[in-house]
């Protein structure tokens, strides 16, 4: 009886072992078949790993149509398909914070210095550390993207996001309505500082009574000559001593706000500026914009009339400017390797990048052959392609994504109204810039979060009125500084200075 039981146990063990062996072999064969199909471009999107990608921007009517083509391509290339959720501009910060705090699963998300805060999330461990993945799954994009972007993406020496390569420095500009520039022969290229504007604002006020000389909205901020590391605290451009201070305690800001007040009192600025939202129907001579090379072409298209622009100040590279757009992978993603492989493809594959950016050829745009002039201009220049594109207005409205959200710009086509060497000029612009003395420093805000939490309401209370010159400068600037001191701004300055000193010592 015992021998029979032993025999049954042995046979059962053998059966189990064979079953396990069979499952293992099935997995291996399935994997080999999948890899073979992928190499032959035969993988179906239904067989692929699906990645969930959160993007900032208004939802697009034709997103599903575009994703169908994207998934067909990426499934065949790398065995990956996409599900994209777009969240509107005003809701993105709040909704992403909720998604992160509740632990909802996702794979990739747009992040930056100004939306879905890159630094804060990296310091919290929300985003996946990419240092070990990049040499294996992202080698091509790591070599292709400017090293300064990768340097800015480091937090404590670790890269937590893939930079969407574009302009690397913030470029505040005065944006002039061209017809008035032409009418009065205004030398706009020589106008840079706020003070440079004055004679021309006076001219427009006198000669064009129906036109707002300097049109401002509640979002306007006066020119700030400082790296605001933790608003309103930072280090002034060019200050090699790396002295931390509040921007509202600097002589330059007080002087700037006094000029704004003078312009407001003289009637150069629209009287509702502190509460105004951008009304494109308002005719204006000049306004302020955050620009880049050839930005006037975009503004012309958006406004519906021709504009020209000039830079307000020398552009510097800061952590904030170089972190203008990144894509991060969730620390909790179940498919980190596939996510890195996908981002590598987006940033190196011309077809995929333009499909994501512009939608379907023949539906949302058509290709336009280069003119002989364009061909000549393109010779020997990098980031130039053998076609331009023409957007199809009635369909392009159904798929118009923010072009810098999904990946780098330098492998996208230019539209027929843009210079063929646009991205080559962007690269030259990036290469020409110097880094601010504070570039590379990251503030660890945890010790003073209580104080920082009180700043936003104070800045919202005083900022729009002060920046637009709508209130007396000395009176309201002093009130602002009193409130900031009561909220603990000196503790923030002291903590940041201590960290800056340590960072400088260890550089």
Secondary structure by P-SEA (a helix, b strand, c coil): caaaaaaaaaaaaaaaaaaaaaaaaaaaaaaaaaaaaaaacccccccbbbbbbbbbcccccaaaaaaaaaaaaaaacccccbbbbbbccccaaaaaaaaaaacccccbbbbccccccaaaaaaaccccccccccccccaaaaacccaaaaaaacccccccccccccccbbbbbbbccaaaaaaaccccccccccccaaaaaaaaaacccccccccccccccccccccccccccccccccccbbbbbccccaaaaaaaaaaaaaaaacccccccccccccccccccbbbbbcccaaaaaaaaaacbbbbbbbccbbbbccccccccbbbbbcccccaaaaaaaaaaaaccaaaaaaaacccccccbbbbcccaaaaaaaccccccccbbbbbaaaaaaaccccccccccccccccccccccaaaaaaaaaaaaccccccccccccccccaaaaaaaaaaaaacaaaaaaccccaaaaaaaaaaaaaaacaaaaaaaaaaaaaaaaaac
